[in-house]
Amino acid sequence: MRPLLLFLFMLTAGFINPLIAHPAWGLVIDADENIYFADIFHNGRGSIWKLHKNGKLELLLSDFHSHNVCLDSTGALVAAHGEGHNTLVRVVGNTVTDTLYTSWNYEEFNGGNCTYTNNGDIIFGISNYLWKITPEGRKSKLSDFKFEWNQTVFSDESGNVYAPDIGRDNGAVIKIDKNGAGSVIATNLISKLARKYDKHNDVLLGIGKDDKGWLYIAETAGKRIIKFNEEGVSETFYVSDGNWFPNGITFKNGAAYILEVKMDNGYEGPQIIKLSENGSKEVLFNYDNYIKNVSSMPDNNEKNEDKGIILITVFSSILMVIVISFFIVRKLGRPQRRIADQ
């Protein structure tokens, strides 16, 4: 991000942090159980990845700074670039098929903090409020509810919108219903540690919702996922191991999928954890291990090409020996015939 733009972002009443300070939280799964996730630490300014059900990783977008990913009503992927130009695109297969919205003015559309709803509305946060852009391009406030410091936004299948506010009540979650009414549904979500509170890193990130209506949010200070409901009941659902911390969560067929990264002592990841309904835990995917394994595997095409080169070389050598032998025999044979003739 250019220094001037970064400075302008920091002046927007603390509504968003500088975008580069936090990892991506976007994580969704389609009907075929392919996983899509955002990653701002690889391939230039970031990547959008597709982890196929068979375990193959595919790079869909590179140099694309996206914090969130969504699926539209047809199951197509939707993601926004949020640096410089703020551009929301639809991806079908591995091709960008539509530009849904674009603007160089982040106050008009903030791609760094947005989501896409089932009915095609774009919801984003900037200047202490949540805003909506309809499929026809009309922009308006989603609600008159004022935030102190918001960084993410989530929309459920019913059209309700949930967004954290780390500047209120030691970390709160706000619900904006379909009529635009805002209410605080959870408070005191940020862990209090022995060290001084760090407002840039002790934050609330990705939100998810399970089939039973429970909500979940990633809380970085406690390196945990918090489970809560709209009545204010909350508990720790998951704690990351070691130096990992969770930044996003989604659900599929009763299982929870958690996006994690390491940032305390150098960046590592992302990785995806799967928690099954029976309580079992599995590291479903780790970026660094995947890349290491892929780079160490022999390429069958290269092997075939090498075999071909070897065969051609051997054949050429044999042919050359035959040709040279032929000329040697001719050269040695001719004088002998001439001597005999004399």
RODREN-599312 format. One line per field, with one value per residue (C-alpha): residue number from 1; residue in three letters; x, y, z. Coordinates in pm, 1 decimal, always signed. Layout:
nr <- (NUM;...)
rest <- (ALA;...)
px <- (X;...)
py <- (Y;...)
pz <- (Z;...)
This chain:
nr <- (1;2;3;4;5;6;7;8;9;10;11;12;13;14;15;16;17;18;19;20;21;22;23;24;25;26;27;28;29;30;31;32;33;34;35;36;37;38;39;40;41;42;43;44;45;46;47;48;49;50;51;52;53;54;55;56;57;58;59;60;61;62;63;64;65;66;67;68;69;70;71;72;73;74;75;76;77;78;79;80;81;82;83;84;85;86;87;88;89;90;91;92;93;94;95;96;97;98;99;100;101;102;103;104;105;106;107;108;109;110;111;112;113;114;115;116;117;118;119;120;121;122;123;124;125;126;127;128;129;130;131;132;133;134;135;136;137;138;139;140;141;142;143;144;145;146;147;148;149;150;151;152;153;154;155;156;157;158;159;160;161;162;163;164;165;166;167;168;169;170;171;172;173;174;175;176;177;178;179;180;181;182;183;184;185;186;187;188;189;190;191;192;193;194;195;196;197;198;199;200;201;202;203;204;205;206;207;208;209;210;211;212;213;214;215;216;217;218;219;220;221;222;223;224;225;226;227;228;229;230;231;232;233;234;235;236;237;238;239;240;241;242;243;244;245;246;247;248;249;250;251;252;253;254;255;256;257;258;259;260;261;262;263;264;265;266;267;268;269;270;271;272;273;274;275;276;277;278;279;280;281;282;283;284;285;286;287;288;289;290;291;292;293;294;295;296;297;298;299;300;301;302;303;304;305;306;307;308;309;310;311;312;313;314;315;316;317;318;319;320;321;322;323;324;325;326;327;328;329;330;331;332;333;334;335;336;337;338;339;340;341;342)
rest <- (MET;ARG;PRO;LEU;LEU;LEU;PHE;LEU;PHE;MET;LEU;THR;ALA;GLY;PHE;ILE;ASN;PRO;LEU;ILE;ALA;HIS;PRO;ALA;TRP;GLY;LEU;VAL;ILE;ASP;ALA;ASP;GLU;ASN;ILE;TYR;PHE;ALA;ASP;ILE;PHE;HIS;ASN;GLY;ARG;GLY;SER;ILE;TRP;LYS;LEU;HIS;LYS;ASN;GLY;LYS;LEU;GLU;LEU;LEU;LEU;SER;ASP;PHE;HIS;SER;HIS;ASN;VAL;CYS;LEU;ASP;SER;THR;GLY;ALA;LEU;VAL;ALA;ALA;HIS;GLY;GLU;GLY;HIS;ASN;THR;LEU;VAL;ARG;VAL;VAL;GLY;ASN;THR;VAL;THR;ASP;THR;LEU;TYR;THR;SER;TRP;ASN;TYR;GLU;GLU;PHE;ASN;GLY;GLY;ASN;CYS;THR;TYR;THR;ASN;ASN;GLY;ASP;ILE;ILE;PHE;GLY;ILE;SER;ASN;TYR;LEU;TRP;LYS;ILE;THR;PRO;GLU;GLY;ARG;LYS;SER;LYS;LEU;SER;ASP;PHE;LYS;PHE;GLU;TRP;ASN;GLN;THR;VAL;PHE;SER;ASP;GLU;SER;GLY;ASN;VAL;TYR;ALA;PRO;ASP;ILE;GLY;ARG;ASP;ASN;GLY;ALA;VAL;ILE;LYS;ILE;ASP;LYS;ASN;GLY;ALA;GLY;SER;VAL;ILE;ALA;THR;ASN;LEU;ILE;SER;LYS;LEU;ALA;ARG;LYS;TYR;ASP;LYS;HIS;ASN;ASP;VAL;LEU;LEU;GLY;ILE;GLY;LYS;ASP;ASP;LYS;GLY;TRP;LEU;TYR;ILE;ALA;GLU;THR;ALA;GLY;LYS;ARG;ILE;ILE;LYS;PHE;ASN;GLU;GLU;GLY;VAL;SER;GLU;THR;PHE;TYR;VAL;SER;ASP;GLY;ASN;TRP;PHE;PRO;ASN;GLY;ILE;THR;PHE;LYS;ASN;GLY;ALA;ALA;TYR;ILE;LEU;GLU;VAL;LYS;MET;ASP;ASN;GLY;TYR;GLU;GLY;PRO;GLN;ILE;ILE;LYS;LEU;SER;GLU;ASN;GLY;SER;LYS;GLU;VAL;LEU;PHE;ASN;TYR;ASP;ASN;TYR;ILE;LYS;ASN;VAL;SER;SER;MET;PRO;ASP;ASN;ASN;GLU;LYS;ASN;GLU;ASP;LYS;GLY;ILE;ILE;LEU;ILE;THR;VAL;PHE;SER;SER;ILE;LEU;MET;VAL;ILE;VAL;ILE;SER;PHE;PHE;ILE;VAL;ARG;LYS;LEU;GLY;ARG;PRO;GLN;ARG;ARG;ILE;ALA;ASP;GLN)
px <- (+0.0;+135.6;+227.4;-35.3;-316.4;-200.3;-196.5;-550.0;-667.1;-528.4;-716.8;-1061.9;-1163.9;-1000.8;-1267.7;-1015.3;-655.4;-392.3;-483.9;-139.6;-136.1;-370.5;-390.3;-681.1;-981.0;-1177.0;-1260.4;-1554.9;-1645.3;-1857.1;-2113.1;-1840.8;-1631.7;-1364.1;-1215.9;-1141.9;-929.7;-757.1;-389.1;-217.0;+139.5;+223.1;+237.8;+288.0;+16.0;-176.3;-349.4;-685.7;-647.9;-867.0;-794.4;-962.3;-1132.1;-856.0;-593.6;-460.1;-390.6;-476.9;-384.2;-687.4;-570.9;-223.6;-110.2;-465.9;-493.9;-812.2;-909.0;-1235.6;-1393.8;-1762.6;-1984.8;-2276.1;-2620.4;-2495.4;-2188.8;-1942.1;-1653.1;-1659.0;-1359.0;-1236.9;-896.0;-851.6;-537.5;-527.2;-817.8;-1096.1;-1242.0;-1494.0;-1486.5;-1667.1;-1460.6;-1609.4;-1373.8;-1042.2;-1154.7;-1273.1;-1609.9;-1748.5;-1628.7;-1908.9;-1782.7;-1465.6;-1351.8;-1024.8;-1201.9;-1206.3;-1474.9;-1702.4;-1621.1;-1376.7;-1263.5;-1051.5;-1355.6;-1651.2;-1878.3;-2122.2;-2473.1;-2691.9;-2915.1;-2621.5;-2575.8;-2224.2;-2177.0;-1867.8;-1741.1;-1583.3;-1605.7;-1766.6;-2068.5;-2165.7;-2279.4;-2470.9;-2440.0;-2729.8;-2691.6;-2815.1;-2526.4;-2723.5;-2527.4;-2676.0;-2607.5;-2693.1;-2779.4;-2747.4;-2556.1;-2217.1;-1903.2;-1590.5;-1344.0;-1462.8;-1246.6;-1463.0;-1820.0;-2020.9;-2363.6;-2561.4;-2799.0;-3097.9;-2954.8;-2849.8;-2515.3;-2267.7;-1960.4;-1710.9;-1635.3;-1306.5;-1347.4;-1657.0;-1697.7;-1357.7;-1456.5;-1818.2;-2019.2;-2297.3;-2594.2;-2767.7;-3098.2;-3277.4;-3458.5;-3135.7;-3174.8;-2843.4;-2786.0;-2492.2;-2521.4;-2186.8;-1929.2;-1597.8;-1462.0;-1095.1;-867.4;-683.9;-318.2;-30.5;+116.1;-28.8;-330.3;-230.3;-519.8;-356.5;-305.7;-552.6;-849.4;-1158.9;-1145.4;-1341.0;-1697.6;-1884.1;-2221.6;-2315.2;-2636.0;-2772.3;-2746.7;-2437.0;-2192.9;-1813.7;-1542.1;-1161.7;-998.4;-626.1;-510.3;-632.1;-541.8;-889.8;-1227.3;-1516.1;-1859.7;-2153.7;-2522.3;-2740.7;-2836.7;-2479.5;-2379.1;-2018.0;-1744.3;-1406.9;-1463.1;-1105.2;-750.1;-468.4;-151.1;+186.7;+249.8;-48.1;-353.0;-693.8;-821.3;-1121.2;-1382.5;-1655.5;-1871.4;-1964.7;-2163.9;-2130.7;-1752.9;-1569.3;-1286.8;-1045.0;-793.2;-470.8;-139.1;+181.8;+308.3;+481.2;+828.2;+814.3;+524.3;+419.6;+110.6;-173.2;-301.8;-652.5;-769.9;-1072.9;-1272.0;-1517.8;-1847.4;-1701.4;-1432.7;-1139.7;-886.6;-693.8;-445.9;-620.9;-375.3;-48.7;+81.4;+450.3;+444.1;+240.6;+483.8;+781.5;+630.8;+534.9;+881.1;+1048.4;+830.0;+974.8;+787.0;+668.8;+682.5;+1039.6;+1127.8;+979.2;+1162.4;+1489.5;+1430.7;+1366.3;+1684.5;+1885.7;+1741.9;+1810.7;+2164.5;+2230.9;+2080.5;+2280.7;+2601.4;+2541.9;+2463.1;+2774.9;+2989.4;+2842.6;+2906.6;+3262.7;+3331.6;+3199.9;+3434.2;+3729.8;+3664.9;+3641.2;+3957.1;+4155.4;+4007.7;+4085.7;+4468.3;+4470.3;+4280.8;+4517.3;+4823.7;+4673.5;+4601.6;+4967.9)
py <- (+0.0;+344.0;+558.6;+824.5;+568.9;+395.6;+727.9;+803.8;+462.4;+529.2;+857.8;+704.8;+727.5;+395.8;+207.4;-23.7;-105.3;-85.7;-380.3;-532.3;-577.0;-873.1;-1205.6;-1301.0;-1470.3;-1578.6;-1950.2;-2116.7;-2464.9;-2535.3;-2811.2;-3043.3;-2990.2;-2786.9;-2529.5;-2168.3;-1942.0;-1605.9;-1553.9;-1213.4;-1338.5;-1518.1;-1427.3;-1053.9;-879.9;-1200.5;-1507.1;-1675.1;-2052.0;-2348.8;-2668.9;-2942.0;-3228.0;-3459.0;-3245.2;-3056.9;-2687.5;-2446.6;-2078.6;-1887.1;-1526.9;-1386.5;-1038.8;-1008.3;-860.9;-1013.9;-1069.5;-1248.9;-1495.7;-1577.8;-1795.4;-1644.0;-1804.5;-2022.4;-2143.6;-1925.7;-1769.3;-1395.6;-1202.3;-842.8;-685.5;-424.0;-224.6;+75.6;-21.5;-189.1;-443.1;-721.1;-1007.8;-1335.1;-1643.0;-1944.2;-2239.1;-2057.7;-1759.3;-1413.5;-1386.2;-1063.3;-745.0;-680.8;-345.2;-137.8;+196.3;+373.4;+547.8;+307.7;+518.0;+444.1;+73.6;-85.5;-418.5;-486.2;-531.4;-664.5;-961.1;-1068.0;-1183.1;-1452.0;-1189.9;-1011.6;-720.9;-601.7;-521.5;-334.8;-130.9;+213.5;+541.9;+379.3;+231.9;-67.1;+10.7;-175.8;-169.1;-335.5;-540.3;-226.5;-24.7;+180.2;+257.8;+329.9;+277.7;-73.1;+60.3;+369.9;+164.6;+332.2;+121.2;+222.3;-11.7;-276.0;-499.8;-784.4;-849.3;-1169.8;-1236.5;-1553.5;-1731.5;-1546.2;-1203.7;-1110.7;-932.8;-976.3;-761.2;-731.3;-402.5;-419.8;-62.2;-147.0;-345.0;-517.8;-671.2;-702.6;-849.3;-644.9;-791.6;-594.4;-762.2;-757.0;-437.4;-252.3;-263.0;-298.8;-458.9;-576.2;-953.7;-1041.8;-851.1;-899.2;-1133.6;-1027.8;-1217.9;-1014.7;-1112.8;-1038.6;-796.5;-462.7;-470.9;-432.7;-283.0;-368.0;-738.5;-831.8;-835.5;-1024.3;-1160.2;-1420.8;-1516.0;-1837.6;-1991.4;-2358.3;-2539.8;-2501.5;-2122.7;-2087.6;-1816.5;-1843.7;-1579.8;-1589.6;-1407.2;-1354.2;-1253.8;-1583.6;-1776.2;-1925.3;-1959.3;-1837.7;-1998.4;-1776.0;-1713.0;-1404.0;-1427.6;-1355.6;-1708.2;-1775.8;-2035.0;-2126.1;-2366.3;-2418.1;-2314.1;-2324.5;-2520.8;-2360.5;-2038.2;-2084.5;-1867.1;-1892.1;-1621.3;-1775.6;-2049.7;-2211.7;-2525.2;-2808.6;-3124.4;-3075.7;-3032.8;-2710.6;-2587.5;-2339.9;-2122.2;-2064.7;-1879.3;-1817.9;-1462.2;-1442.1;-1548.5;-1511.7;-1591.3;-1949.5;-2099.0;-2076.8;-2412.2;-2556.6;-2759.8;-2987.9;-3063.9;-3346.9;-3382.2;-3666.0;-3432.4;-3561.5;-3305.7;-3319.7;-3086.8;-3100.7;-2874.3;-2694.2;-2461.6;-2492.9;-2873.1;-2891.5;-2671.3;-2865.2;-3198.8;-3077.5;-2933.9;-3258.6;-3481.6;-3581.2;-3440.9;-3725.4;-3502.4;-3404.5;-3770.1;-3864.5;-3577.6;-3692.0;-4048.5;-3918.5;-3713.2;-4012.6;-4237.8;-3978.3;-3931.9;-4307.2;-4354.9;-4060.6;-4198.0;-4542.8;-4390.3;-4177.0;-4482.4;-4671.6;-4382.5;-4328.8;-4702.1;-4712.1;-4434.8;-4590.6;-4925.5;-4758.6;-4559.5;-4864.3;-5093.7;-4884.2;-4884.3;-5260.3;-5306.3;-5073.7;-5264.5;-5588.9;-5441.1;-5344.1)
pz <- (+0.0;-81.8;+224.4;+149.2;+126.2;+442.9;+625.1;+507.9;+626.0;+973.8;+993.6;+942.0;+1308.9;+1389.7;+1197.7;+1037.5;+1111.5;+841.3;+626.5;+618.6;+998.7;+1001.1;+821.1;+600.3;+760.1;+451.7;+442.2;+261.2;+135.3;-171.0;-229.5;-364.0;-47.2;-220.9;+16.9;-79.3;+138.5;+127.8;+205.8;+202.8;+253.9;-71.7;-441.5;-423.8;-229.2;-169.7;-306.6;-338.6;-315.6;-395.7;-204.6;-404.2;-223.9;-350.7;-173.5;-475.7;-417.6;-700.8;-717.3;-846.7;-803.6;-733.7;-630.0;-497.3;-146.1;-8.7;+353.7;+288.9;+47.3;-4.8;-219.9;-410.0;-444.9;-731.9;-542.1;-734.3;-546.9;-468.8;-331.0;-316.0;-367.2;-96.4;-174.0;-404.5;-622.5;-423.4;-663.7;-600.2;-851.4;-918.1;-1002.8;-1180.4;-1207.3;-1218.4;-1426.1;-1323.1;-1494.9;-1344.5;-1180.8;-933.9;-810.0;-827.3;-690.6;-614.4;-325.5;-29.0;+140.3;-153.7;-130.6;+113.3;-31.0;+276.6;+499.5;+307.0;+244.4;-25.6;+63.9;-91.0;-253.2;-416.0;-175.4;-94.9;+274.0;+388.9;+681.9;+672.1;+865.6;+1173.2;+989.6;+781.3;+427.2;+158.2;-219.8;-399.6;-722.1;-903.5;-756.0;-502.7;-187.2;+154.6;+524.0;+631.3;+976.8;+1192.5;+1449.1;+1503.3;+1552.5;+1738.9;+1564.9;+1318.6;+1098.1;+967.3;+863.2;+817.4;+664.3;+735.6;+496.9;+644.2;+567.1;+919.9;+943.9;+1230.1;+1288.5;+1574.5;+1747.0;+1935.7;+2059.6;+2263.9;+2589.3;+2562.0;+2231.2;+2124.7;+1837.6;+1680.3;+1496.7;+1221.4;+1135.6;+799.4;+899.3;+977.7;+1355.9;+1537.7;+1876.8;+2088.9;+2131.5;+2291.8;+2498.5;+2682.2;+2416.2;+2412.1;+2650.8;+2913.2;+2917.5;+3154.9;+2903.3;+2798.9;+2568.1;+2202.9;+2007.8;+1674.9;+1741.4;+2017.2;+1783.8;+1669.9;+1316.4;+1117.9;+1212.8;+1134.2;+1213.6;+1250.7;+1159.0;+1512.6;+1511.8;+1730.3;+1628.7;+1637.4;+1623.0;+1610.2;+1902.4;+1853.0;+2202.9;+2348.4;+2029.3;+2038.7;+1872.9;+2090.1;+2061.3;+2156.3;+2095.5;+2066.2;+2432.9;+2539.3;+2641.0;+2539.3;+2584.5;+2438.6;+2150.9;+2031.8;+2124.5;+1870.2;+1942.1;+2002.8;+1813.7;+1583.2;+1619.8;+1449.0;+1218.7;+1040.9;+1076.4;+867.4;+885.5;+650.3;+723.0;+1097.6;+1093.0;+1178.9;+956.1;+1112.3;+928.8;+1124.3;+1082.2;+1277.1;+1316.8;+1656.6;+1540.2;+1165.7;+940.3;+868.9;+711.9;+654.2;+766.2;+795.1;+1092.9;+1069.5;+1385.0;+1326.8;+1509.6;+1716.0;+1849.4;+1643.2;+1519.1;+1193.2;+1024.3;+690.0;+510.4;+586.0;+316.9;+396.1;+414.7;+95.2;-98.5;+39.4;-62.3;-407.8;-476.0;-366.3;-583.7;-922.8;-1218.6;-1443.0;-1747.9;-1670.4;-1615.0;-1950.0;-2117.7;-1957.4;-2077.2;-2428.2;-2426.9;-2305.2;-2577.2;-2847.0;-2718.4;-2714.0;-3060.4;-3199.3;-3045.9;-3196.5;-3535.3;-3518.9;-3432.5;-3728.7;-3968.7;-3845.6;-3862.0;-4218.6;-4331.3;-4150.4;-4316.2;-4657.6;-4598.0;-4488.4;-4753.1;-5066.5;-5041.1;-4997.0;-5322.3;-5507.7;-5386.2;-5504.2;-5846.3;-5885.9)
